[in-house]
C-alpha cells in the first residue's frame, strides 16, 4: 500500500492520535503523518476535515474522512481484516476492551 492512500492528521502529544498510530503500526499499514500544531490557532485542514468537532485525529483513506479515534480504530480493523485484529476475538473480551476505552475517554 502506498503512503498516499492513508494519511493521519494529528499531533504527537495527543493520546487519541497515538492510539490510532499504534493501530496502524500493529496492522503494518503504511501511512503519511500530517502533524498539526496544537498550541496555535486551528489549522484550515483541521477545520475543513472535521467541521463538527474541529479536533484531531482524522484519518484519510481512499477519499474517505474518518473522525474520532474509537471510530478510526474500528474502521482500521474492518478495512484491513487480514492483519492481526486490534480487539480480541472473544465477544466478552471485546466488550471489556470497549468499556475500558470508553472509561479512559470519559475520565
Secondary structure as UniProt FT lines:
FT   HELIX           3..5
FT   STRAND          6..10
FT   TURN            12..13
FT   HELIX           15..26
FT   TURN            27..28
FT   STRAND          32..35
FT   HELIX           44..49
FT   TURN            51..53
FT   STRAND          58..61
FT   TURN            62..63
FT   STRAND          64..67
FT   HELIX           69..79
FT   TURN            80..82
FT   HELIX           91..106
//
